[in-house]
C-alpha cells in the first residue's frame, strides 16, 4: 500500500480520538448547558424545550453514536447561536485563519533561516550572541502584547496599516495582504525566535560532521558546502518543528484574531466557548485536528524532497 494512502488512513483514528475526547469533555462539564445558554431567569419550560432541541434529554451513548454518524457524513450540525450549519460557518472563517497562519510562518522562516545560518557560521561571536539574546526576548514577549505594540506603533501612531478588520483575497488582493501584515508579524516573531535557535543548533551540528571537513579538504569553498550539503541535512529537524509550529498557529490565532478583530476560526471557537455552543466548539476542534494531521503528512512528504536518502515505498 502506498505511503500516502497509509498515512491518510491513519488520519481517521486520530480524528476519532480527538472527536471522542472533545465530545465527552464538553458533555461532562459542570452545569446545565441549556440553563446557562438561556440565563438564570429563563422559564423551566423553555429550558426543557432547549434541552430537547439539543438532545440533552437522551442518553450520552445514543447522542455520541448519532453525532459520529453525522460527522462521518460531513455533517457538523447546526449552531444554536448562529442558527446556521457549522460547516458553513467554519468554511467562511478558515481562509482568514489559514491566511494569518501561513503568512506568520513565512515571516518566521524568512527571519529564522538566514539569521540562524549566519549565527551558526559566526558561533559565539558578538553577532551570534546578539542573535541569541534577541531570540530569547522574542520568546519572552507574549503574542497579544506584541500585537498591541504593533497596533500602537504602526496603526495608531503611524497609520501605515489598518487598525482592525479583514478583506478577502478575492475582493482586493492588496488590501488582503495589507490587513495580514500586523497580525502575521505578531505571530511570526515568536515563532521566528524559536526557529532561529533551532536553525543555529542544526547548522552548528552539521558543520562539525566529517563530510564537511572532507569537502573543505578537497578545496570547496564554504558557500557551496553550505548550499549543497549542510543546508539539506540541517533542514530536516527544522522542517519537522516548522510543520508542528504551523499546526499550533491554527490554535494560536485565537489571541491575534481577538486583538486585530479578524473573523477567523479561532474567534469562532472562542465565541462558541463563551456562548456554550457545543456544536460550534466540536466542529472547530475537529477541523483543527484534521488540518494538523494533514500537515504532518505534508511534512513527511517534504522530507523525501529535501533528502534523497529518504524514500517511501
C-alpha positions as CSV (number, residue, x, y, z in Angstrom):
1,X,0.0,0.0,0.0
2,X,1.5,3.4,-0.9
3,X,2.8,5.5,1.9
4,X,0.4,8.4,1.2
5,X,-2.6,6.1,1.4
6,X,-1.4,4.6,4.7
7,X,-0.9,8.0,6.2
8,X,-4.3,9.2,5.1
9,X,-5.9,6.1,6.6
10,X,-4.0,6.9,9.9
11,X,-5.7,10.3,10.0
12,X,-9.1,8.7,10.7
13,X,-8.1,7.2,14.1
14,X,-6.6,10.5,15.1
15,X,-9.7,12.4,14.3
16,X,-11.8,9.7,16.0
17,X,-9.8,10.1,19.2
18,X,-9.9,13.9,19.2
19,X,-13.6,13.8,18.4
20,X,-14.4,11.4,21.3
21,X,-12.3,13.3,23.8
22,X,-13.9,16.6,22.7
23,X,-17.4,15.2,22.8
24,X,-17.0,13.7,26.3
25,X,-15.2,16.7,27.7
26,X,-17.9,19.1,26.6
27,X,-20.7,16.8,27.8
28,X,-19.4,16.4,31.3
29,X,-18.5,20.0,32.1
30,X,-20.4,21.2,35.2
31,X,-23.7,23.0,35.0
32,X,-26.8,22.7,32.9
33,X,-25.8,23.8,29.4
34,X,-29.4,24.7,28.4
35,X,-29.8,26.7,31.6
36,X,-26.5,28.6,31.1
37,X,-27.4,29.4,27.5
38,X,-30.8,30.8,28.4
39,X,-29.8,32.5,31.6
40,X,-30.8,32.2,35.2
41,X,-34.1,34.0,34.6
42,X,-35.3,31.5,32.0
43,X,-38.6,29.7,32.5
44,X,-38.3,25.9,33.3
45,X,-40.4,25.0,30.2
46,X,-38.0,27.0,28.0
47,X,-35.0,25.2,29.5
48,X,-36.8,21.8,28.9
49,X,-37.5,22.7,25.3
50,X,-33.9,23.7,24.7
51,X,-32.6,20.5,26.3
52,X,-34.9,18.6,23.9
53,X,-33.7,20.6,20.9
54,X,-30.0,20.0,21.9
55,X,-30.7,16.3,22.5
56,X,-29.6,16.5,26.1
57,X,-32.6,14.6,27.3
58,X,-31.3,11.4,25.6
59,X,-28.6,9.0,26.9
60,X,-25.0,10.1,26.3
61,X,-24.1,6.9,24.3
62,X,-27.0,7.5,21.8
63,X,-26.0,11.1,21.4
64,X,-22.4,10.1,20.8
65,X,-23.3,7.5,18.2
66,X,-25.6,9.8,16.3
67,X,-23.0,12.6,16.4
68,X,-20.3,10.3,15.0
69,X,-22.7,9.2,12.2
70,X,-23.3,12.8,11.2
71,X,-19.6,13.5,11.4
72,X,-18.8,10.6,9.0
73,X,-21.2,12.1,6.5
74,X,-19.6,15.6,6.9
75,X,-22.5,17.0,8.9
76,X,-21.1,19.0,11.8
77,X,-24.5,20.0,13.0
78,X,-26.3,23.3,13.3
79,X,-25.1,26.1,15.6
80,X,-27.6,27.1,18.3
81,X,-26.2,30.7,18.5
82,X,-26.0,31.4,14.8
83,X,-28.8,29.1,13.6
84,X,-26.6,28.1,10.6
85,X,-24.8,24.9,9.7
86,X,-21.4,24.7,11.5
87,X,-19.7,23.5,8.3
88,X,-20.8,26.7,6.6
89,X,-19.6,28.9,9.5
90,X,-16.2,27.1,9.5
91,X,-15.8,27.3,5.7
92,X,-16.3,31.1,5.8
93,X,-13.7,31.6,8.5
94,X,-11.0,29.1,7.5
95,X,-9.5,31.3,4.8
96,X,-8.9,34.0,7.4
97,X,-7.1,31.7,9.9
98,X,-5.1,29.9,7.1
99,X,-4.0,33.2,5.7
100,X,-2.7,34.5,9.0
101,X,-1.1,31.2,10.0
102,X,0.7,30.7,6.6
103,X,1.8,34.4,6.5
104,X,3.1,34.2,10.0
105,X,5.1,31.0,9.2
106,X,6.6,32.6,6.1
107,X,7.7,35.6,8.2
108,X,9.2,33.2,10.8
109,X,11.1,31.2,8.3
110,X,12.2,34.3,6.4
111,X,13.7,35.7,9.6
112,X,15.0,32.4,11.2
113,X,16.7,30.8,8.3
114,X,19.2,33.5,7.3
115,X,19.7,34.7,10.9
116,X,20.2,31.1,12.2
117,X,22.7,30.3,9.4
118,X,24.6,33.5,9.9
119,X,24.8,32.9,13.7
120,X,26.0,29.3,13.2
121,X,28.8,30.5,10.8
122,X,29.9,33.0,13.4
123,X,29.4,30.9,16.5
124,X,29.9,32.7,19.8
125,X,30.8,35.9,18.0
126,X,29.1,39.2,19.0
127,X,26.7,38.7,16.2
128,X,25.8,35.2,17.4
129,X,25.4,36.4,21.0
130,X,23.2,39.3,19.8
131,X,21.0,36.8,17.8
132,X,20.7,34.5,20.9
133,X,19.7,37.4,23.1
134,X,17.2,38.7,20.5
135,X,15.6,35.3,20.1
136,X,15.3,35.0,23.9
137,X,13.5,38.3,24.0
138,X,11.2,37.2,21.2
139,X,10.3,34.1,23.1
140,X,9.6,36.0,26.2
141,X,7.2,38.6,24.7
142,X,3.5,37.3,24.7
143,X,1.8,37.3,21.4
144,X,-1.1,39.5,22.5
145,X,1.4,42.1,23.8
146,X,3.3,42.0,20.6
147,X,0.1,42.6,18.7
148,X,-0.8,45.6,20.9
149,X,2.6,47.1,20.4
150,X,2.4,46.7,16.6
151,X,-1.1,48.3,16.6
152,X,0.1,51.2,18.7
153,X,3.2,51.7,16.6
154,X,2.1,51.0,13.0
155,X,-1.7,51.6,13.1
156,X,-2.3,54.3,15.7
157,X,0.9,56.4,16.0
158,X,2.0,55.8,12.4
159,X,-1.2,54.9,10.4
160,X,0.6,52.7,7.9
161,X,-1.5,49.6,8.4
162,X,-5.2,49.2,9.1
163,X,-6.2,49.0,12.8
164,X,-8.5,46.0,12.5
165,X,-10.6,44.0,10.1
166,X,-10.1,41.7,7.2
167,X,-10.5,41.9,3.4
168,X,-11.0,38.7,1.4
169,X,-8.3,37.8,-1.2
170,X,-10.9,37.6,-4.0
171,X,-12.2,41.0,-3.2
172,X,-8.9,43.0,-3.1
173,X,-5.6,41.2,-3.0
174,X,-3.6,44.3,-2.0
175,X,-5.9,45.1,1.0
176,X,-5.9,41.4,1.9
177,X,-2.1,41.5,2.2
178,X,-2.1,44.8,4.0
179,X,-4.5,43.6,6.6
180,X,-2.4,40.5,7.2
181,X,0.9,42.2,7.9
182,X,0.5,43.2,11.5
183,X,-1.3,40.0,12.8
184,X,1.1,37.8,10.9
185,X,4.1,39.7,12.3
186,X,2.7,39.4,15.9
187,X,2.5,35.6,15.5
188,X,5.6,35.2,13.3
189,X,8.1,37.0,15.6
190,X,7.6,34.5,18.4
191,X,7.9,31.5,16.0
192,X,11.0,33.1,14.4
193,X,12.7,33.3,17.8
194,X,12.2,29.6,18.4
195,X,13.2,28.6,14.9
196,X,16.3,30.8,14.9
197,X,17.7,28.9,17.8
198,X,16.8,25.6,16.2
199,X,18.4,26.5,12.8
200,X,21.6,27.7,14.6
201,X,21.8,24.4,16.6
202,X,21.2,22.3,13.5
203,X,23.7,24.0,11.4
204,X,26.3,24.0,14.2
205,X,25.9,20.2,14.4
206,X,26.2,19.7,10.7
207,X,29.3,21.9,10.4
208,X,31.2,19.5,12.7
209,X,30.4,16.5,10.5
210,X,33.2,14.6,8.7
211,X,31.7,15.2,5.3
212,X,32.0,19.0,5.8
213,X,35.7,18.7,6.7
214,X,36.2,16.3,3.7
215,X,34.6,18.8,1.3
216,X,36.7,21.6,2.6
217,X,39.8,19.5,2.4
218,X,39.1,18.9,-1.3
219,X,39.2,22.7,-1.8
220,X,35.5,23.5,-1.9
221,X,34.6,27.0,-0.6
222,X,32.2,27.5,2.3
223,X,29.3,28.7,0.3
224,X,28.9,25.6,-2.0
225,X,29.3,23.3,1.0
226,X,26.6,25.1,2.9
227,X,24.2,25.2,0.0
228,X,24.6,21.7,-1.4
229,X,25.2,19.6,1.7
230,X,24.8,21.3,5.0
231,X,21.5,23.1,4.2
232,X,19.6,19.9,3.2
233,X,20.8,17.9,6.2
234,X,20.1,20.7,8.7
235,X,16.6,21.4,7.3
236,X,15.2,18.0,8.3
237,X,14.8,18.8,12.0
238,X,13.9,22.4,11.2
239,X,11.2,21.3,8.8
240,X,9.7,19.0,11.5
241,X,9.4,21.8,14.0
242,X,8.2,24.2,11.4
243,X,5.4,21.9,10.5
244,X,4.4,21.5,14.1
245,X,4.6,25.2,14.6
246,X,2.3,25.8,11.7
247,X,-0.2,23.4,13.2
248,X,0.0,25.2,16.5
249,X,-0.5,28.5,14.8
250,X,-4.0,27.4,13.8
251,X,-4.9,27.4,17.5
252,X,-2.7,30.3,18.4
253,X,-4.5,32.6,16.1
254,X,-7.3,32.9,18.7
255,X,-5.5,35.7,20.6
256,X,-4.4,37.5,17.4
257,X,-7.8,37.3,15.9
258,X,-9.3,38.9,19.0
259,X,-6.7,41.7,19.1
260,X,-7.0,42.5,15.4
261,X,-10.7,41.8,15.0
262,X,-10.2,39.1,12.5
263,X,-13.3,36.9,11.7
264,X,-11.3,33.6,11.8
265,X,-11.8,30.1,13.1
266,X,-10.1,30.9,16.4
267,X,-12.5,33.7,17.1
268,X,-15.4,31.5,16.2
269,X,-14.1,28.8,18.6
270,X,-13.8,31.4,21.4
271,X,-17.3,32.7,20.8
272,X,-18.6,29.2,20.8
273,X,-17.0,28.6,24.2
274,X,-18.4,31.8,25.6
275,X,-21.9,31.0,24.5
276,X,-21.6,27.3,25.3
277,X,-22.4,26.5,21.7
278,X,-21.1,22.9,21.9
279,X,-21.8,22.1,18.2
280,X,-19.5,25.0,17.1
281,X,-16.8,24.1,19.6
282,X,-16.8,20.4,18.4
283,X,-16.7,21.4,14.8
284,X,-13.8,23.9,15.2
285,X,-11.7,21.5,17.3
286,X,-12.2,18.6,14.8
287,X,-11.3,20.9,11.9
288,X,-8.1,21.9,13.6
289,X,-7.2,18.3,14.3
290,X,-7.8,17.2,10.7
291,X,-5.6,20.1,9.5
292,X,-2.9,19.2,12.0
293,X,-2.9,15.6,10.8
294,X,-2.7,16.6,7.1
295,X,0.2,19.0,7.9
296,X,2.1,16.1,9.4
297,X,1.6,14.1,6.3
298,X,2.8,17.0,4.1
299,X,5.9,17.3,6.3
300,X,6.7,13.6,5.8
301,X,6.4,14.0,2.0
302,X,8.7,17.1,2.1
303,X,11.4,15.1,3.8
304,X,11.9,12.9,0.7
305,X,12.0,16.1,-1.5
306,X,14.8,17.6,0.7
307,X,16.8,14.5,1.4
308,X,17.0,11.9,-1.4
309,X,18.2,9.3,1.0
310,X,14.7,9.2,2.4
311,X,12.3,7.2,0.3
312,X,8.7,5.9,0.9
313,X,7.5,2.7,-0.6
